[in-house]
Amino acid sequence: MKHNILTAHKVIGTLVGIIVFLLLFKYVAIPAGVPNTKITLAPAWLALITAIFGPIAGAVVAFIGHTLNDGLASGTVWWTWAIADGMFGLFLGLATQRIGLFIGSLTARKLVLFNVWQLIANVVAWLVIAPLGTTGFMVWRYQSHTSKGW
């Protein structure tokens, strides 16, 4: 029986990635001055995980790590923000694959391209996906409550 070592490494890397992501998200964070907002090293770790293990691993690490952090911190998960974090991980992974960050030598051009793509991924995730999801949920909740006469 032939085992796929690469797949086993990706699974183990993803599990370790989730644990470290959660620890960085929860315990290595600086309050940002905005309620429930912190500056953390978790996105930097996520960039490394996506560069090594790919976009699917990045999406899983970000989504599960964010979900666990929300659940442990407040008992309530903001699903739209967890989904946005997962999409951010996916976008970072796709960017590192597209650029070929670890193929050949690491050049200034690759680093600049990576930072441009991570900026685009941040804008899409945090200024488009998360707010639209939150707004859509609030509208749905308002409509479902008002249609019942609450």
Backbone as ProteinMPNN parsed JSONL, in Angstrom:
{"seq_chain_A": "MKHNILTAHKVIGTLVGIIVFLLLFKYVAIPAGVPNTKITLAPAWLALITAIFGPIAGAVVAFIGHTLNDGLASGTVWWTWAIADGMFGLFLGLATQRIGLFIGSLTARKLVLFNVWQLIANVVAWLVIAPLGTTGFMVWRYQSHTSKGW", "coords_chain_A": {"N_chain_A": [[0.856, -1.175, 0.0], [0.612, 2.126, -0.929], [1.48, 5.166, 0.538], [0.46, 8.547, 0.66], [2.679, 10.81, 1.29], [2.901, 13.581, 1.142], [0.267, 14.489, 1.459], [-0.24, 13.639, 4.081], [1.587, 15.259, 5.403], [0.468, 17.748, 4.842], [-1.968, 17.586, 6.228], [-1.122, 17.296, 8.911], [0.418, 19.625, 9.086], [-1.607, 21.512, 8.721], [-3.179, 21.076, 11.012], [-1.335, 21.734, 13.064], [-0.951, 24.335, 12.251], [-3.499, 25.463, 12.768], [-3.576, 25.308, 15.584], [-1.378, 26.954, 16.36], [-2.169, 29.345, 15.119], [-4.533, 29.902, 16.551], [-3.454, 30.254, 19.139], [-1.778, 32.489, 18.7], [-3.698, 34.337, 17.867], [-5.328, 34.54, 20.118], [-3.677, 34.92, 22.44], [-1.349, 36.384, 21.849], [-1.687, 39.292, 21.319], [-2.43, 42.719, 20.756], [-4.426, 45.228, 22.139], [-6.441, 47.222, 19.98], [-7.746, 49.59, 20.387], [-10.273, 49.782, 19.431], [-13.441, 48.424, 20.128], [-13.453, 44.923, 20.758], [-11.371, 44.38, 18.962], [-8.142, 43.516, 17.934], [-4.593, 43.778, 17.455], [-2.658, 41.418, 15.896], [-0.359, 38.644, 15.456], [-1.278, 36.557, 14.011], [-2.179, 36.708, 11.223], [0.303, 36.895, 9.9], [1.442, 34.41, 10.496], [-0.46, 32.873, 9.189], [0.074, 33.587, 6.54], [2.545, 32.331, 6.189], [1.809, 29.624, 6.559], [0.029, 29.285, 4.388], [1.769, 29.695, 2.282], [3.452, 27.491, 2.502], [1.761, 25.176, 2.644], [-0.408, 25.609, 0.954], [-3.48, 26.983, -0.6], [-5.927, 25.773, 0.3], [-5.32, 24.681, 2.794], [-4.647, 27.075, 4.051], [-7.131, 28.409, 4.063], [-8.629, 26.664, 5.686], [-7.156, 26.723, 8.11], [-7.408, 29.466, 8.826], [-10.239, 29.805, 8.968], [-11.125, 27.824, 10.88], [-9.418, 28.445, 13.016], [-10.18, 31.131, 13.571], [-12.886, 30.712, 14.196], [-12.697, 29.034, 16.477], [-11.336, 30.805, 18.186], [-13.231, 32.915, 18.505], [-15.33, 31.43, 19.653], [-14.152, 30.497, 22.043], [-13.402, 32.886, 23.268], [-15.725, 34.533, 23.527], [-17.938, 32.952, 23.393], [-19.687, 33.234, 21.367], [-19.854, 32.992, 17.913], [-18.914, 34.974, 15.24], [-19.964, 34.362, 12.332], [-19.797, 35.457, 9.751], [-17.436, 36.894, 9.835], [-15.608, 34.905, 10.422], [-15.836, 33.396, 8.107], [-14.917, 35.322, 6.299], [-12.267, 35.489, 7.187], [-11.404, 32.906, 6.538], [-11.657, 33.053, 3.738], [-9.742, 35.003, 3.287], [-7.43, 33.557, 3.961], [-7.551, 31.661, 1.898], [-7.247, 33.36, -0.361], [-4.657, 34.358, 0.135], [-3.171, 31.994, -0.112], [-3.672, 31.328, -2.801], [-2.449, 33.512, -3.994], [0.271, 33.154, -3.246], [0.797, 30.788, -4.604], [0.372, 31.603, -7.243], [2.338, 33.569, -7.595], [4.563, 32.048, -7.156], [6.161, 31.909, -4.879], [8.02, 30.352, -3.369], [9.367, 29.067, -5.34], [12.266, 28.755, -7.093], [14.503, 31.521, -6.67], [14.05, 33.836, -3.954], [12.924, 36.874, -4.645], [13.037, 40.505, -4.758], [10.984, 41.423, -6.354], [9.076, 39.34, -6.179], [8.422, 39.566, -3.459], [7.299, 42.131, -3.353], [5.116, 41.768, -5.097], [3.733, 39.803, -3.61], [3.004, 41.324, -1.353], [1.365, 43.253, -2.527], [-0.731, 41.588, -3.418], [-1.56, 40.534, -0.942], [-2.538, 42.826, 0.241], [-4.705, 43.388, -1.448], [-6.193, 41.078, -0.898], [-6.784, 41.519, 1.818], [-8.392, 43.831, 1.615], [-10.571, 42.849, 0.102], [-11.508, 40.775, 1.803], [-11.997, 42.052, 4.346], [-13.206, 44.51, 3.854], [-15.185, 44.007, 2.056], [-16.332, 41.237, 1.963], [-16.758, 40.534, 4.785], [-18.229, 42.855, 5.894], [-20.477, 42.87, 4.107], [-21.552, 40.359, 4.597], [-22.24, 40.593, 7.313], [-24.053, 42.757, 7.216], [-25.985, 41.666, 5.501], [-26.873, 39.544, 7.107], [-27.97, 40.959, 9.267], [-30.063, 42.349, 8.001], [-31.613, 40.172, 7.111], [-32.256, 39.077, 9.609], [-33.708, 41.169, 10.789], [-35.874, 41.343, 8.976], [-36.996, 38.789, 9.297], [-37.85, 38.887, 11.93], [-39.597, 41.077, 11.951], [-41.562, 40.213, 10.217], [-42.83, 38.329, 11.709], [-44.086, 39.765, 13.546], [-42.721, 40.758, 15.704]], "CA_chain_A": [[0.0, 0.0, 0.0], [1.41, 3.338, -1.065], [0.933, 6.288, 1.296], [0.781, 9.851, 0.119], [3.361, 11.536, 2.359], [2.594, 15.002, 1.029], [-1.048, 14.704, 2.051], [-0.085, 13.516, 5.533], [2.265, 16.476, 5.864], [-0.49, 18.853, 4.776], [-2.94, 17.435, 7.318], [-0.427, 17.613, 10.165], [0.745, 21.053, 9.025], [-2.839, 22.271, 8.917], [-3.549, 20.967, 12.434], [-0.386, 22.564, 13.818], [-1.255, 25.713, 11.866], [-4.695, 25.897, 13.502], [-3.223, 25.493, 16.995], [-0.537, 28.152, 16.5], [-3.013, 30.473, 14.741], [-5.398, 30.179, 17.692], [-2.635, 30.798, 20.232], [-1.381, 33.852, 18.332], [-4.91, 35.154, 17.805], [-5.907, 34.708, 21.449], [-2.773, 35.303, 23.522], [-0.307, 37.315, 21.422], [-2.469, 40.329, 20.657], [-2.398, 44.047, 21.37], [-5.705, 45.917, 21.9], [-6.318, 48.238, 18.935], [-8.49, 50.787, 20.728], [-11.636, 49.596, 18.928], [-13.985, 47.266, 20.854], [-13.313, 43.569, 20.192], [-10.4, 44.396, 17.876], [-6.765, 43.401, 18.405], [-3.53, 43.614, 16.473], [-2.129, 40.099, 16.195], [0.575, 38.05, 14.507], [-1.924, 35.422, 13.358], [-2.132, 36.782, 9.758], [1.659, 36.588, 9.432], [1.536, 32.952, 10.563], [-1.319, 32.368, 8.122], [0.807, 33.758, 5.279], [3.551, 31.269, 6.133], [1.106, 28.353, 6.369], [-0.484, 29.209, 3.02], [2.91, 29.578, 1.371], [4.007, 26.139, 2.597], [0.793, 24.094, 2.46], [-1.368, 25.915, -0.102], [-4.66, 27.786, -0.314], [-6.964, 25.066, 1.064], [-4.832, 24.649, 4.182], [-4.774, 28.437, 4.572], [-8.545, 28.681, 4.33], [-9.046, 25.857, 6.833], [-6.496, 27.261, 9.306], [-8.002, 30.757, 9.187], [-11.642, 29.643, 9.344], [-11.25, 27.091, 12.147], [-8.745, 29.239, 14.053], [-11.034, 32.274, 13.922], [-14.085, 30.174, 14.846], [-12.317, 28.606, 17.836], [-11.036, 31.993, 18.983], [-14.499, 33.56, 18.86], [-16.067, 30.561, 20.564], [-13.503, 30.459, 23.358], [-13.325, 34.224, 23.853], [-17.013, 35.124, 23.893], [-19.016, 31.983, 23.325], [-20.482, 33.535, 20.181], [-19.024, 33.065, 16.716], [-19.372, 35.83, 14.156], [-19.691, 33.5, 11.191], [-19.396, 36.212, 8.567], [-16.027, 37.263, 9.993], [-14.845, 33.656, 10.308], [-15.815, 33.088, 6.67], [-14.015, 36.296, 5.68], [-10.904, 35.08, 7.521], [-11.13, 31.743, 5.706], [-11.447, 33.533, 2.369], [-8.441, 35.675, 3.297], [-6.432, 32.49, 3.877], [-7.613, 31.115, 0.542], [-6.663, 34.342, -1.267], [-3.204, 34.376, 0.35], [-2.624, 30.777, -0.693], [-3.71, 31.453, -4.255], [-1.43, 34.498, -4.376], [1.616, 32.568, -3.145], [0.933, 29.836, -5.713], [0.454, 32.357, -8.509], [3.633, 34.245, -7.641], [5.643, 31.063, -7.067], [6.996, 32.509, -3.845], [9.118, 29.481, -2.966], [9.961, 28.426, -6.513], [13.43, 29.549, -7.487], [15.012, 32.408, -5.617], [13.119, 34.822, -3.4], [13.373, 38.167, -5.163], [12.302, 41.69, -4.318], [9.765, 41.464, -7.161], [8.118, 38.41, -5.585], [7.97, 40.117, -2.179], [6.402, 43.254, -3.649], [3.874, 41.183, -5.616], [3.018, 39.175, -2.499], [2.405, 42.362, -0.517], [0.244, 43.836, -3.274], [-1.824, 40.622, -3.373], [-2.121, 40.425, 0.419], [-3.324, 44.042, 0.449], [-5.971, 43.16, -2.154], [-6.926, 40.057, -0.131], [-7.3, 42.185, 3.017], [-9.49, 44.72, 1.224], [-11.724, 42.031, -0.279], [-12.028, 40.04, 2.967], [-12.437, 42.859, 5.486], [-14.016, 45.658, 3.452], [-16.271, 43.56, 1.184], [-17.002, 40.006, 2.404], [-17.231, 40.6, 6.177], [-19.349, 43.799, 6.08], [-21.667, 42.443, 3.373], [-22.14, 39.237, 5.327], [-22.851, 41.103, 8.54], [-25.215, 43.55, 6.827], [-26.992, 40.732, 5.003], [-27.433, 38.818, 8.251], [-28.805, 41.88, 10.044], [-31.277, 42.595, 7.226], [-32.399, 38.937, 7.193], [-32.782, 38.936, 10.974], [-34.743, 42.193, 10.959], [-37.049, 40.961, 8.191], [-37.642, 37.6, 9.87], [-38.516, 39.272, 13.177], [-40.721, 41.971, 11.693], [-42.644, 39.474, 9.565], [-43.516, 37.554, 12.744], [-44.78, 40.694, 14.426], [-41.951, 41.06, 16.917]], "C_chain_A": [[0.901, 1.237, 0.0], [0.727, 4.489, -0.324], [1.356, 7.595, 0.638], [1.349, 10.713, 1.247], [3.005, 13.018, 2.328], [1.251, 15.327, 1.671], [-0.977, 14.61, 3.569], [0.593, 14.752, 6.099], [1.312, 17.672, 5.854], [-1.5, 18.783, 5.911], [-2.296, 17.814, 8.647], [-0.063, 19.093, 10.206], [-0.467, 21.929, 9.258], [-3.265, 22.237, 10.379], [-2.63, 21.813, 13.306], [-0.647, 24.038, 13.516], [-2.452, 26.271, 12.609], [-4.339, 26.195, 14.952], [-2.403, 26.764, 17.189], [-1.336, 29.411, 16.148], [-3.9, 30.884, 15.91], [-4.612, 30.806, 18.832], [-2.196, 32.227, 19.936], [-2.57, 34.799, 18.358], [-5.38, 35.505, 19.213], [-4.944, 35.342, 22.452], [-1.666, 36.273, 23.131], [-0.988, 38.417, 20.621], [-2.407, 41.622, 21.47], [-3.75, 44.701, 21.105], [-5.519, 47.086, 20.924], [-7.062, 49.528, 19.254], [-9.923, 50.779, 20.218], [-12.192, 48.373, 19.651], [-13.863, 45.96, 20.067], [-12.354, 43.491, 19.007], [-8.996, 44.405, 18.461], [-5.817, 43.326, 17.224], [-2.794, 42.336, 16.854], [-1.154, 39.631, 15.119], [-0.031, 36.871, 13.736], [-1.923, 35.538, 11.827], [-0.737, 36.511, 9.181], [1.888, 35.074, 9.44], [0.714, 32.325, 9.436], [-0.621, 32.485, 6.766], [1.862, 32.666, 5.118], [2.895, 29.913, 5.859], [0.602, 28.225, 4.932], [0.641, 29.064, 2.011], [3.465, 28.158, 1.358], [3.0, 25.084, 2.161], [-0.309, 24.39, 1.442], [-2.63, 26.616, 0.357], [-5.73, 27.077, 0.515], [-6.566, 24.999, 2.534], [-4.964, 26.034, 4.814], [-6.2, 28.788, 4.927], [-9.024, 27.929, 5.563], [-8.451, 26.397, 8.128], [-7.17, 28.551, 9.754], [-9.437, 30.598, 9.682], [-11.781, 28.952, 10.702], [-10.58, 27.859, 13.281], [-9.583, 30.413, 14.511], [-12.279, 31.806, 14.671], [-13.787, 29.748, 16.28], [-12.018, 29.807, 18.73], [-12.31, 32.693, 19.425], [-15.263, 32.733, 19.887], [-15.478, 30.529, 21.96], [-13.51, 31.82, 24.051], [-14.678, 34.727, 24.341], [-18.167, 34.133, 23.911], [-19.927, 32.182, 22.126], [-19.549, 33.673, 18.99], [-19.68, 34.009, 15.716], [-19.017, 35.109, 12.869], [-19.242, 34.274, 9.967], [-17.923, 36.601, 8.633], [-15.135, 36.034, 9.925], [-14.749, 33.239, 8.839], [-14.87, 34.041, 5.941], [-12.557, 35.936, 5.968], [-10.49, 33.856, 6.707], [-10.866, 32.133, 4.256], [-10.116, 34.267, 2.248], [-7.319, 34.644, 3.199], [-6.382, 31.87, 2.492], [-6.941, 32.066, -0.449], [-5.143, 34.395, -1.115], [-2.552, 33.151, -0.286], [-2.606, 30.821, -2.211], [-2.65, 32.436, -4.75], [-0.027, 33.896, -4.315], [1.843, 31.526, -4.234], [1.138, 30.565, -7.035], [1.819, 33.003, -8.681], [4.779, 33.237, -7.714], [6.667, 31.503, -6.035], [8.2, 31.653, -3.476], [9.731, 28.703, -4.125], [11.09, 29.316, -7.004], [13.884, 30.431, -6.341], [13.932, 33.4, -5.182], [13.639, 36.205, -3.778], [12.537, 39.308, -4.588], [10.982, 41.798, -5.081], [8.691, 40.547, -6.572], [7.576, 38.948, -4.265], [7.003, 41.282, -2.386], [5.067, 42.73, -4.166], [3.056, 40.529, -4.505], [2.325, 40.23, -1.647], [1.265, 43.089, -1.219], [-0.961, 42.902, -3.197], [-2.407, 40.474, -1.976], [-2.921, 41.671, 0.769], [-4.692, 43.901, -0.232], [-6.824, 42.148, -1.387], [-7.518, 40.656, 1.139], [-8.491, 43.068, 2.684], [-10.738, 43.905, 0.894], [-12.342, 41.358, 0.947], [-12.677, 40.966, 3.985], [-13.275, 44.074, 5.117], [-15.164, 45.27, 2.522], [-17.015, 42.37, 1.802], [-17.581, 40.134, 3.817], [-18.364, 41.609, 6.364], [-20.617, 43.386, 5.326], [-22.359, 41.281, 4.074], [-22.855, 39.687, 6.577], [-24.119, 41.893, 8.215], [-26.335, 42.642, 6.329], [-27.66, 39.959, 6.121], [-28.374, 39.716, 9.046], [-30.118, 42.17, 9.315], [-32.187, 41.374, 7.299], [-33.033, 38.79, 8.569], [-33.903, 39.944, 11.229], [-36.009, 41.799, 10.226], [-37.754, 39.748, 8.799], [-38.357, 37.941, 11.161], [-39.712, 40.175, 12.934], [-41.863, 41.249, 11.003], [-43.417, 38.621, 10.552], [-44.244, 38.455, 13.74], [-44.023, 41.022, 15.697], [-41.557, 42.482, 16.91]], "O_chain_A": [[1.815, 1.369, 0.813], [-0.457, 4.754, -0.532], [2.469, 7.721, 0.127], [0.604, 11.271, 2.053], [2.827, 13.637, 3.377], [1.122, 16.341, 2.357], [-1.59, 15.417, 4.269], [0.21, 15.238, 7.163], [1.35, 18.509, 6.755], [-1.85, 19.809, 6.494], [-2.874, 18.576, 9.422], [-0.216, 19.743, 11.24], [-0.375, 22.966, 9.914], [-3.671, 23.261, 10.929], [-3.098, 22.529, 14.19], [-0.576, 24.885, 14.406], [-2.434, 27.425, 13.037], [-4.752, 27.22, 15.494], [-2.696, 27.562, 18.079], [-1.192, 30.436, 16.814], [-4.009, 32.069, 16.227], [-5.059, 31.786, 19.428], [-2.235, 33.083, 20.82], [-2.457, 35.934, 18.821], [-5.785, 36.639, 19.47], [-5.345, 36.206, 23.232], [-1.095, 36.927, 24.003], [-0.879, 38.466, 19.396], [-2.342, 41.607, 22.699], [-4.192, 44.731, 19.956], [-4.555, 47.844, 21.032], [-7.012, 50.472, 18.466], [-10.702, 51.676, 20.541], [-11.486, 47.372, 19.779], [-14.138, 45.911, 18.868], [-12.509, 42.63, 18.141], [-8.688, 45.187, 19.36], [-6.181, 42.874, 16.139], [-2.356, 42.182, 17.994], [-1.134, 40.163, 14.009], [0.639, 36.263, 12.903], [-1.68, 34.528, 11.166], [-0.617, 35.955, 8.09], [2.462, 34.524, 8.5], [1.148, 31.36, 8.807], [-0.717, 31.579, 5.938], [2.046, 32.137, 4.022], [3.374, 29.147, 5.024], [0.737, 27.163, 4.325], [0.485, 28.386, 0.996], [3.902, 27.674, 0.314], [3.343, 24.188, 1.39], [-1.075, 23.489, 1.1], [-2.836, 26.824, 1.553], [-6.377, 27.71, 1.348], [-7.391, 25.237, 3.416], [-5.348, 26.153, 5.977], [-6.457, 29.392, 5.968], [-9.741, 28.487, 6.394], [-9.153, 26.519, 9.132], [-7.471, 28.713, 10.936], [-9.814, 31.185, 10.697], [-12.486, 29.452, 11.579], [-11.115, 27.918, 14.388], [-9.69, 30.67, 15.711], [-12.682, 32.419, 15.659], [-14.546, 30.069, 17.194], [-12.403, 29.823, 19.899], [-12.454, 33.03, 20.6], [-15.78, 33.267, 20.868], [-16.211, 30.532, 22.949], [-13.611, 31.897, 25.275], [-14.778, 35.281, 25.436], [-19.254, 34.449, 24.395], [-20.838, 31.387, 21.896], [-18.556, 34.398, 19.059], [-20.857, 33.861, 15.386], [-17.898, 35.23, 12.372], [-18.391, 33.798, 9.216], [-17.239, 36.635, 7.61], [-14.016, 36.114, 9.419], [-13.699, 32.781, 8.387], [-14.111, 33.62, 5.068], [-11.704, 36.063, 5.09], [-9.354, 33.776, 6.238], [-9.954, 31.602, 3.622], [-9.439, 34.166, 1.224], [-6.366, 34.831, 2.443], [-5.304, 31.585, 1.97], [-6.152, 31.629, -1.287], [-4.42, 34.468, -2.109], [-1.504, 33.259, -0.923], [-1.634, 30.399, -2.837], [-2.031, 32.222, -5.792], [0.776, 34.102, -5.224], [2.959, 31.39, -4.736], [1.983, 30.179, -7.843], [2.39, 32.991, -9.771], [5.838, 33.534, -8.266], [7.873, 31.476, -6.279], [9.295, 32.183, -3.29], [10.524, 27.786, -3.912], [10.884, 30.495, -7.294], [13.665, 30.108, -5.174], [13.033, 33.746, -5.947], [14.676, 36.644, -3.281], [11.472, 39.091, -4.01], [9.973, 42.22, -4.516], [7.527, 40.937, -6.478], [6.387, 38.799, -3.983], [6.005, 41.401, -1.674], [4.008, 43.184, -3.732], [1.835, 40.677, -4.458], [1.172, 40.047, -1.258], [0.301, 43.498, -0.572], [-2.08, 43.349, -2.943], [-3.618, 40.306, -1.828], [-3.89, 41.584, 1.523], [-5.716, 44.257, 0.351], [-8.032, 42.333, -1.242], [-8.649, 40.329, 1.5], [-9.493, 43.053, 3.398], [-11.834, 44.229, 1.352], [-13.561, 41.369, 1.112], [-13.788, 40.699, 4.443], [-13.981, 44.617, 5.966], [-16.024, 46.099, 2.226], [-18.197, 42.482, 2.127], [-18.766, 39.87, 4.024], [-19.386, 41.252, 6.949], [-21.719, 43.536, 5.853], [-23.586, 41.219, 4.139], [-23.954, 39.218, 6.872], [-25.145, 41.715, 8.87], [-27.497, 42.825, 6.692], [-28.871, 39.739, 6.094], [-29.452, 39.283, 9.452], [-31.174, 42.23, 9.946], [-33.39, 41.509, 7.522], [-34.202, 38.423, 8.686], [-34.928, 39.602, 11.818], [-37.103, 41.904, 10.78], [-38.984, 39.692, 8.812], [-39.385, 37.336, 11.464], [-40.727, 40.064, 13.622], [-43.021, 41.627, 11.177], [-44.548, 38.225, 10.269], [-44.923, 37.98, 14.65], [-44.609, 41.509, 16.663], [-40.9, 42.945, 17.843]]}, "name": "protein", "num_of_chains": 1, "seq": "MKHNILTAHKVIGTLVGIIVFLLLFKYVAIPAGVPNTKITLAPAWLALITAIFGPIAGAVVAFIGHTLNDGLASGTVWWTWAIADGMFGLFLGLATQRIGLFIGSLTARKLVLFNVWQLIANVVAWLVIAPLGTTGFMVWRYQSHTSKGW"}
